[in-house]
């Protein structure tokens, strides 16, 4: 299994409840949530990938279950992984969605090919 379908359902339901317009793409062996045509959140296995303001990354890394996103072997600034212990409750998941959605308007979109 490339991504946890139960976590995907929780993220989808939370974004829908907030009336966030989003699309999903299968990427990197997982599922990516695109908001305003920009990567916002993702799911890889049971980990939540969160794109957040690089200025908030250090404080985010202090939260339970949070670690630098090192998908390519080196940490990517402005991205973190949150394992299941950090997004089990609805309150925890809301925290990560809040961070990702707050940064999304400021995030740069990737170059279209």
C-alpha positions in Angstrom: 0.0 0.0 0.0 1.5 3.3 -1.1 -0.6 5.4 1.2 -3.1 4.9 4.0 -6.6 5.2 2.6 -8.1 5.9 6.0 -5.8 8.9 6.4 -6.7 10.0 2.9 -10.4 9.9 3.8 -9.7 12.0 6.9 -7.8 14.6 5.0 -10.4 14.7 2.2 -13.2 15.0 4.7 -11.4 17.8 6.6 -10.7 19.8 3.4 -14.2 19.3 2.1 -15.7 20.5 5.5 -13.6 23.6 5.2 -14.9 24.1 1.6 -11.3 24.1 0.3 -11.1 23.6 -3.4 -8.5 20.8 -4.0 -7.5 18.1 -6.3 -5.5 14.9 -5.7 -2.6 13.5 -7.7 -0.8 10.2 -7.2 2.9 11.2 -6.8 6.1 9.8 -5.4 4.3 6.5 -4.6 1.7 8.4 -2.4 -1.2 10.8 -2.7 -0.7 14.6 -3.0 -3.3 17.2 -2.3 -3.1 20.2 -4.6 -4.6 23.6 -3.5 -4.5 26.5 -5.9 -2.4 24.2 -8.2 0.3 24.0 -5.6 1.4 21.0 -3.5 -0.2 21.5 0.0 -0.4 18.1 1.7 0.5 14.6 0.9 0.3 11.1 2.3 3.0 8.5 2.0 2.4 5.2 3.8 0.9 6.4 7.1 2.9 9.7 7.1 1.3 13.0 6.4 3.5 15.3 4.3 2.9 19.0 5.2 4.1 22.0 3.2 4.5 24.8 5.6 6.2 28.2 6.0 9.9 27.6 6.3 9.9 30.1 9.2 7.6 27.8 11.1 9.5 24.6 10.4 11.7 24.7 13.5 8.7 25.0 15.8 6.8 22.3 13.9 9.6 19.9 14.3 9.1 20.1 18.1 5.6 18.5 17.8 5.1 14.8 18.4 5.7 12.6 15.3 7.1 15.4 13.2 10.4 15.0 11.3 12.2 16.7 8.4 11.0 15.5 5.0 14.0 13.7 3.6 12.3 12.0 0.6 15.3 12.5 -1.6 17.9 11.7 1.1 18.3 15.3 2.2 15.8 17.4 4.1 13.6 19.7 2.0 13.1 23.2 3.5 9.4 24.0 4.2 8.3 20.4 4.1 7.8 17.9 7.1 6.6 14.4 7.6 4.3 13.7 10.4 4.0 10.0 11.5 0.8 8.5 12.8 1.5 9.5 16.4 1.3 13.1 15.3 -2.0 13.1 13.4 -4.1 10.5 15.3 -6.6 12.9 16.8 -8.8 15.4 14.9 -7.1 18.2 16.8 -3.7 17.1 15.7 -4.7 16.7 12.1 -6.4 20.2 12.2 -3.1 21.7 13.4 -1.2 20.4 10.4 -3.9 21.3 7.9 -4.0 24.8 9.4 -0.3 25.2 8.9 -0.4 23.9 5.3 -3.4 26.0 4.3 -2.0 29.2 5.9 1.2 28.9 3.8 -0.4 27.8 0.6 -1.3 31.4 -0.7 2.4 32.4 -0.2 3.9 29.1 -1.6 5.4 29.2 -5.1 3.8 26.9 -7.7 6.1 24.5 -9.5 7.1 25.4 -13.0 4.8 23.8 -15.6 6.5 21.8 -18.3 
